[in-house]
Amino acid sequence: MTLREFTEELKTRIEEIVSDDTIVKVDEVMKNNSVKLLALSIRRKDEALAPTIYTEEYFNHYNDGEISMEEIVNSVLKIYSTYASGPNLNFDFDRFEDYETMRDSIIFRLVNYDRNRELLEDVPHRRYMDLAVIYCCLLKDFENGTGATTVVKKAIMEQWGVTEEELYRTAIKNSPDLLKVRITPMNEMLSYSPECFTGPEMFVFSNEEMVNGASCLLYPGVLKTFANNIHSDLIILPSSVHELILIPGSQIEDVKGLSGLVRQVNESEVEEKEILSNNVYKYSLEGDRVEMVV
């Protein structure tokens, strides 16, 4: 049984259980870095939103004999039931057609330029070194795990009658307020004593939700303030789309040598859809700018 066949079978089993006014669909969802995943969506006909339930992990557990199809069906229905009883379904999509209504929810994300060429054909964006800035609407805040975003496509930008430049100005104003920055010493994240580690100081740079936090790289003044506080330029390692690693430049001798480490970690530890870049960046306090180390 292939993943597609498994997903279709799961869809059929669920359709046998849910009410007639419930729509169950198999979707192919394009994620970051052009990764395409199979998923189920379940919603009643009067609902605008539906949870996206990816099936590959279920498929793997099923093939390994760790879970039965009945248990998978029950798990999926539980996810839908939890979603349907929550606050997620109240979004009025008519609001999405009006720019003034959506303006305060527009944020940006950083993605890899080359790995997302297919996506970038359909969305307004700007180049940022080897990365691209894209725009999203934050449909919900992240309280109680209800965060949801939708990517702004070129079609909706044209409907709004705005330019990419206006989207950027709006997003750079909103993002730091809606997704507040957080810089945390690595030892606090990993719960170890600094005395137990002899390497350079490291800081995790993200937002408070640790979701698409690499975009904090664009927040005005944040790197300058932090670099001033530690009296050093900064080496920036792209851990993933969710967070970056900051290292005082004064503690690193071979900056270019870090590129091999980043590539190795991306290949062995980071999911394809979460890779940001294989390159290393440097923030110059004197010039107040970020550059790619080449």
N, C-alpha and C positions, 0 to 999 in steps of 0.2 A: 504494500500500500504506500503510495506516495503521499507527500504532505498535502497536495491538492485534493487527492481522493479522501484522505482523512478529514480534511476540513469540510468537504462536501457531505461526508457521512455525518459529521457532527452537526452540521446545519440541518440535515434531514431529521435527526433524532430530536433536536430542539424544537423544530416546527411541529412535531407530533405532540409536544407537550404544551406549548404556549397557546394563547387564545388566537382566534381567527383574525383579530385586528392588529396582530403583532407581525412586524416584518423582520425576517432574518435574512441577512445578506452576507455573501462572501466578498470581501474587498481585498484588492492588492494595494497596500499602502506604501507610498514612497517615503522613506525616512531620510535622515541626514546621510550625506555621502552616497546618494543614489541607491541605498540599500532598500530593496523591496521585500515586504513581509506580507504573508497572508493573514487575514484577520476576519473575525465575525463581527457584525454590528447587529444589534437587536434593539428595536424601538417599536412603540405603538404608532399607529398611523397619525395620531394627533400630537406626537412628540417631535420637536425640531432637532434634538440632539440624541445621539446614541453612543454608548460606550464602545470603544474599539478594543476587542479582545483578541490578542495575537495567539495563534494556535501552534507555533513551532515547538514551544517548550512542552506543551501538552503532548504533541506528537512524539517527541523524543522520550518522554516518560512512558508513554503507551507502548512504544516499540521495545523499551527496556523491560517491559512487564511490571512496572512499578505502580501502574494505575489502570483501572478498567475504564471502558468507554462510559459506563454508567456514572462512575465517579467524576469523570470529566464533564459530562452533561450537567451534573448537579453543581459542580464548581462554577461553570459558566453561568448557569441560571442564578446562582447566588450572587455573582458579580453584578449581573443585570438587575436583580432585585434590590441590591444595595444602592446601585446607581439610580434606579427609578424612584426610590423613596427619598433620595437626597435632594439638594437644591440645584442640581446641575441642569434640569430641564426647563428652567424658567427663562432662558435667554430668548429675547425676541429678535429674530433674524431680520425683521424689517428695519431695526435700528442700524444694522450693518450697512445698509445702503446709504446712510447719511453720514458724511464725514464729520460734521460738527458734533454729532452724537458720539462718534467713536474716537474722536481726536485724543481724549484724555487716556485712552487705553492702548495707544500705539507705542510699542517698544521695539528694540532691535535685537538681533542675534548675530553672532559671528559663526560662519561656517567656512570650510575649506573651499577655495574657488574651483580648483580643478576637479575635485571629487563631486561637485554639485552642478556641473555644467548643464545637465538636463533640467534641473530645478530652476536654475538661473535664467533659462530661456523664458520662463513664464512669470518671473517675479521681479519687481523693481529692486535694484541693488546697486552697491558701489564697491569698487575694488579697494582692498586695504592690504597692502603687501601681497602675500599669497593667500589671503582670506577674502571673504565677501561679507558685506553687511546686508542683511535682509530684514524685513519688517514684519511684525506680527501684531495682532490685537489680543490683549489679555482679556479673555472673556469672563474669567473669575479670578479672585485672588486665591492665594494658596492656603488659606485657613482651612483646617480640617481636611487637607488633601484634595481640595476641589479645584485646584488650578487647571486651567485649560487655555490654550492659545490656538489661534488660527493664522496661517501665513497670509500676508497681503499679496494678492496676485496683481499682475499688470491690469487686468480687466477691471478690478474693483478700484484701483488707483485712477484709472481713466474715468470710471463712473463718478468717483468723488470729485474729479476735476482738479486734482492736485499733482504736483511734480515729485520726483524722487527727492529733490533737495528739501521740499517742505516736509516730506515724511521723515527725513533725517533730522531736521531741526526739531520736529515734534518729538521724535523718539529719544533724542539726546536730552531733552528736557524731562520726559516722562520716566525713562528707564531707571535713573538713580533714585527716584521717589517710589516707584512701584516695586522695584527689585533692589533693595538696598545692599550696598557693598559690605562684604565681610572679609577681613584679612586675619587669619588665624595661624599662630605658630604651629609648625608641623608636629612638634612634640605633644601639643595639646590635642591635636586630631588623633594621634596614634597612642596617646596615653603612655609616653615613656619620659624618663628624666633626661633633660638636656645633657647631663654629665655622662650618660650612657652612649652618646653619639658624638663621634669625633669629626664628622664632616661639617660642611658649611651650614649656616643657619638656613632654614627653609620656611616659607610662609605660604599657606594655601589662600589663594586669591579667588573669590567667587562672590555670589550674592547669598543672602541669608537662607534662601531655599536650596542652594546648591544645584540649581537647575539652569542649564545654559548660562552658567556664570562667567564663562570666558568673555562674554560681552562687556563685563566690567572694565576690560582693557580700554574701552572707549569713553569711560566716564570722565568728564572734565576734572582735572585737578587731583584725582585720587592718587595716581602714581607719584606725582610731584610731592604731595604731602607726605606720603609714606617714605619716599627716598630722602626727603629732608630730615625726617625723624630718625632715620638710621645713618644719615650722613654718607650715602653711597649711591652710585648708579645701581641699576637692577638688571639681573639676568632673569629672563622670563621663559619658563619651560611650559609648553602646551600640553598639560596633563590630559585634557579631554575638552570637549565642548562645554563641560560643566565647571571646570576649574583650571586655574593656572598655578604654577609654582613660581614664587619669587625668591631669588637668592641675591644677597648683597654682592655686587660686582667685585668689591674689594676682596672677596673670599674665593674667587675663581680665577685660576691662572690660564687654563686652556678652555676658553669659551667655545671655540669651534668643535672641540672634542666632545662636547655635550650633545651634538646633533646625532651622533651614532647611538648614544644612550636613549635619546628620545625615540628614534626610529625602532630600536630594539624593544622598548617598552610598548610602543604602539602595536608592533607585530605580535607580541606575546601576551600582553595583558589587557589591552583596550579593545572593546568591541568595535567592529568596523564602523557602525553607525555613530559612534561617539568620538572618533578620531578628529582632532582639529587640525594638526599639522605635524610634519616631521622636522620642522625648522625651529631654531632657537632665536629669541628676540632679545634686544637690549634696550633698556630705557636710559637715556642720557639726562641726568639732572641739569647739566649746563644748558643743553639744547632744548630740554623739555619735550622730547620726542621719542617714539619707539621706532626702532629699525630692526630689520631682519639681519641676523649674523650670517654672513656668506664667506 
